[in-house]
């Protein structure tokens, strides 16, 4: 195992001599063996930190794992750190997938601690059999070809998996030869989790009844899928200037250029652009294929379509924009948060846009936009509607004016006044009577400084 580990590190240039490395320590045989092995590669002269994250799911085992962490730290001469996540409590507050939430929290903690101590990498103990399980799991869920590439040996320039070409059998043999004692995670044997059923039931059955060398075949498939992904990413980068569009905070695809692409390149552009536009989780192939089919069938007649929660596609001036769909604001007494910078639908067919920029010089500013000094704003911004007693200082006015009187001066009917949205600060000061007048309090004094341009635009779906 040690020689394979050394070869993987060298082939993929995972670690440089003298680096500070965080190791995700669980108390299991995989992470314990990785810690022991990295310490044994004395030529690398590594400064190792073993970091244990307690998910508060198995209290008795968690205590044993924490004790093992401290014992290993003292025996191996490595520094240790423990973190606690109250996963059950957090899930009671906001029900969601336990495994997905725990994974996201682990990665968040690793990233934050990596920055805190100035570590070069975070080493995780995923191995060859984890790769096989991941590929099968994704295949059963309906992944695209990228998903078949499985777990990358390197991710985001931070996370590395030096054991990815080592089998679990090799790890167990290494641990026994070196007299390592570990703690078995009892949850790994619970078949309520699909990944466990794949490992404990499906894989053995496939190897027994269909292909005794199935694991080798799956790893070869993952390697080929990884090469395919690298090629496709290079193609997307080459074609991006002709196809991709950035409009402020939005990312989109030129529809005419998109329709000229090979179908699989269309699929891949959609996949990459949605990821870049703000989708926090990988999107499965089925909604991408449906969107591709609609774009080819409907062309310029395409209307807005939702891909997954919070992510939509919509056509505007020949460009298909992909990203977080603006949420409509209710016309009632509630206060609604505003994306700043970003876009927020007003619920009346218009959007509120906020973006950074410079104050235009010698240009007449239309009434549907204003420029403010963001340093004067107390965030977050919100949108609400008129309330008795509201007052503000209109831009250029000598003093404060009641909003009721302002509406009368604008000759607005009583029924209309309650439907005019107001942009307000966190301390409820009016920034803009939207579409009518900005407040003088937030005007730009330094004409060379960065400002916020706030505008209303039609919410266009086609």
N, C-alpha and C positions, 0 to 999 in steps of 0.2 A: 504493500500500500504506500509506503513512504516514497518509493521510487516513482510510482505513478503520480503521487502528489507533487513531487519535485518537477516532473515532466510537464504536468498541467500548468503549474506556476510559470515555468519558463516559456512554454509554447504560447500562452496567452498573455504573458507579461503582467501577471496579476499583482505581483508584489515586488517592490524594489528593496534592496538591502537597507537596513536601518530605519524602516518605516514604523510608525505607530499604528497598530492594527487592533481594532475592536473585534472580538469574537462573540457571536451570539451563542450563549451557553444555556442549555436547557437541563443539564444533568443527565441527559441520555447518552447512549454509547456513541452516537455520531459526533456531537459537539465535543464530548470529552476526548475522543480519539483525535479530532482535528486540533484541539488545543495542545494535546501531547505531541502530535506530529509537527506542528509549526514550531513548537519549542525545541524539537529535536533537530530542526534545520538550522543549526548554529551558524552556518555560513551567511544566513540572512540577517542575523543580529537584530531581531525584531523586538520592539517593545509591545508586549501583548496586554490587552485589557479583556478580561472575561466579564461579559455583561449578561445578567440574568433578569428576565422580565416575568414577574409573577402575575398571572392573569386572574388570580383569586377564584379559580374554578375547582381546584383539588387541594383544599387546605392542608391535609395531612402530608400529601406528597410535596406540596410547595415548601413546607418546612424542611423536609428532607433534602430537597434540591438546593435550598438556600444554604443549609449546613454543608452540603457537598461543595458548593461554590467557594465558601470560605476555606474549607479544608484544601481544595485543589489550589486555590490562590496561594496559600501558605506553602504547600508542598512543592509547587512548580515555580514559585517566585514570580507570579504574575499579579497585576493589580486587578481588583474586582469592583463591580458596581451592581447594585440591585435597584430595580424599579418595580412599582406595584400599579396594576391597572384593575380597577373594580369593574370587571367585565359584567358580572351579573347585575350590578346596580345600574350601569350605563344602559344595558339592554332593557331594563325595566322602564327607564326614562324614555328610551327611543327603541322600540322593538326592531330588530334587523337580524341579518345572518350573523350568528355567533362567530363562525370561523373567519368570515370576511372582515368583520369589525376588529377581531383580535389581530388579524394580520396587518390591517391598516395602522392600528395603534402601535404595533411592534416596529414597523418601518418608520413611523413618525418619531418614536423615541430614539431609535438608532440614528436617524438623521440629526436630531437635535443634539444628542450626546457626541456624535462625531464632530460637529462644529464646536461644541463646548471645549473638548479636550484637544482639538486640532489633529484628530486621527486621519490617516490617509485613506483607509479602507475599512469596511465592515465585512468580515468573513462569516459566511453562513455555511452550515454543514449539510446542505442538500447533496445527495449522492446519485449514482446512476439509477438505482431502483426508484428513487423519487421522480427522476426524469421519466421513466417508463409509466409510472402511475399518472403523472401529470398529463402526458400525451393521450393516454387512454381516457382519462377523465374529460379532457377537452373535446376529444372526438365524440364521446357519448353526448356531450352537451351541444354539439353542432358547430364546432369551431371552423374557421376558415383555414387556409394553408398556413398562415402565420402561427396560428395556435398549435399546429403540429410541431413547431420548432421547440416547444416545451420551455424549459427553464434556461435562461441564458447564463453562461459562465460568468458574465460581467453585466452589471446593470447600472445605468446612470453614472458611470465613472466612480461609484462609491462601493456598491455591493459586489462581492466576489464569492464564487463557489468553488474552492480549490478541490473539493472531493467529487465533483460532478462526473468524473470519469472513473470513479472507484465504486465497486459494488458493495452492497451491505454485507455480503459474505466476507469480503476482504476486510471491511471495517471491524467486524466481529472477531475475525482471526487476529487482527492487529491488537485489539483491546485485550484479548486473552493472553497473547504472547507477552504483552507489557504489563500484565497484572492490573489492568484498570477495572475499577468497580463503579458501576453506574446505576441509575435509577430508571426503571421502566415506567413510562407514562401509561397509566391504566386506560386513558381515553383512546389510545391507539388501537385498542382491541374492541371498541364499541362499534358494532356494525350499523348503528343509527346514522353514522356519517358515511356518505357515499364513497369518499376516498378510502376509507377503511374497508368497505365492502369490495372495492376494486382490488386492494392489496391482499385481503384475506380470502376472498372467494373467487372473484372473476379471473385474476391472473393465474392462480394455480389451476383452475379448470381449463383455461385456454392452453396453458403449457402442457397439461396432461392429455387433453383430447385433440388438440389441433397442431401445436407447434412447440416442441420442447425448447427451441431457441428463440422464442417469441421476444424476449427482452432484447436480444441482439438486433432483431429485425426492427423493433420500435425505435431503438437508439439510432440505427442507420436512417430511418425515416426522419427522425428529429434533426439529424445532421443535415440531410438534404433539404428539409424545409427551412432550416436556418440559412443555408446558402441561397435558397430561392428568395428568402426575405431580404437578404443583403442586396441581391440583384435588383429586386423590385424597388427598394428604397433608393438605389442609385438611379433607376429610370425615372422615378417620381421627381427626384432632385433635378435631373436633366430637363424634364418637361415642365417643371413648375413655373418658369417665367412666362410661358405661353398660356398656362391653364389656371394657375392660382392667382387670387386677388386678395390684397389686404386693404381694407377700408376702415381706417381708424382702429377700433378694437375688434372689428369683424374680419373673419376669414371666409373666403368664398371661392367658387369655381366658375370660370367663364363657360356658360352653357354650350355655346357653339363649338368651342375647342374641345370641351368634354365629350360631346356627341361624336366627334371624329376619332376618339381613342378606341383601341381594342377593348372589348367588354371587360377583360380582367384588369386592365389598367384603369378603367372607370371605377371598378370596385375598389381598387387599391387607393386611388385618389380620394374617394369618399372616406375610406377607413382612416387614412392618414390625416385628412383635413378635420374630421370630427374629433380625433384625438388632440390635434393642435388647437382646436377651437374651444376646448374646455371640458370634454367628457372625462370625468374622474375615473371611470372604470372602462375596461376594454369592452367594446361593443361586439356582439355576436354577429355571425354572418347573415342570418335570416333578415333582419331589418335593413341591412346594407343592400342585400340583393333586391328587396322590395323597392327601396328608394331608387336603385339603378334602373329597375324595370319601369317605374313611373316616369323618371326623367326621359328615358328613351321613347316611351309611349306618348307622353303628354307634351314634351318639348317646351315651347314658350307658353303653353297653356297650363303649366304646372302651378299648383297652389301650395300653400304651406302644408308640410307633413311632419308629424312627430316621429322621431326615431326611438327615443327612450326618454325616461323621465328627465325633464329639464333641457333636452337637446332637440332642436327642430331644424328643418330645412325649409327655406322659402326663397322665391325668385324675386329679384329686384333689378330692373334695368339690365336684364340679360345675364345676371350673376346669381348663382345659387349660393346663398349664404348658409353656413352651418354653424350652429352654436347654441348657446343657452337662449331659450325663447323668453322674451320679456313677459312678465306676469301682469295681467290686467289689474288695475286698481278699482276697488268698489266705490260707487257713488253713494256713500253713507257716512256715518260719523266716525268710522275707523281711521286710524293713521297708518299709512303704508310706507314701508322703507323704500329708499331709492338707491339704485346702483350708482356709485360715484367713485371714479368714472364708470360709465356703462350706459345701458339703455333700460328704460322702464316704461311699459305700456300704461297709458292713462285711462284705458277703458272706454275711450270715446273715439277710437279710430286713430289716435295719435300716440306718438312715442316721445318721451323726454330723453334727450341725448345729453350726456355730460362727457367732455373730453378735454384733455390738456392741450394747450397751444399758446400762441402769441396774440396779443391784441392787434387787430388789423389797423393799419395806418391810413388815415384820410379816406376812409370808406364809410358810407352810411350803413348803420346797423339796422336791419329790419326788426319789426316788433316781435317776431317769433324766435328771437335769440337774444341772449344777454351775455356779458362777460363779467366775471367776478374774480376777486382775489381769494383763492382757496385758503390762505392763511387766516383770513378773517372769519371763516366758517367754523362753527362747532358741529362736528360730525357725530353720528350719521345724519344725512339729510333725509327728510320725509316729505310726503305729499298728503295734504288733508284739504278740507273744504272750510268755508267761512263759518266762523263762530261769533256770536254777539260779543262785542268788546274788542275784536281784533283791530289792530292799528299798525301802521308802518310809516316810514319816511320815504315817500316816492322819490325816485332818482331825480336830482336837481331841485327838489322842493326845499324850502327854508326850514320846515319843521315837520312834526309827526301829524298824520291824518288818520282819522278812523276809517277802516275799510268800508264801513257802511256809507260814509260820505263820499269816498272815492268811487264806489259803485254808482252812486247817484250822479256824480259829475260825469261819469262815463255813459250815463243814460241807459243803464242796464236794468231790465225788468227784475222785480223781486224774485220770481221763479228762476231766472237765469243766474242770479248771484250765487245761489247755493250749489251751482254745478260748475263753478269756475275753480279749478284746482289751484292750490297754493303750495309753493315750494318753501319749506321751513327748515330751520336748523334744529339740532338736537335740543336746544333750549327754547324752541318754539318761536323764534324770530322769523318774520316773513322775509324771504330772500327775493321772491318773485311772485307777483300775481300773474300766473302763467298766461302769456299772450297779451298782457296789458302793460304792466310797469314793473321794473326792478326796484329793489330797495336801495337807497343811497348808501346805507351802512356798509355794503359789501363791494363798493365800486373799486376799480383798479386805480391805484395812485401812481404806481411805477409802470410806465407804459412799455418798459423793456423786460419786465418780469414775466415768468410763466404764469398763465391765467387758466381759468376754466371757462370754456365756451359751453353754455347751456342753451339748448334749442329744442323746439318742438317740431316734429316732422310727421307726415302722414304714415300710418302703419300700413305698409304696402305688402300685399300677399301675392302679387303676380304682376 
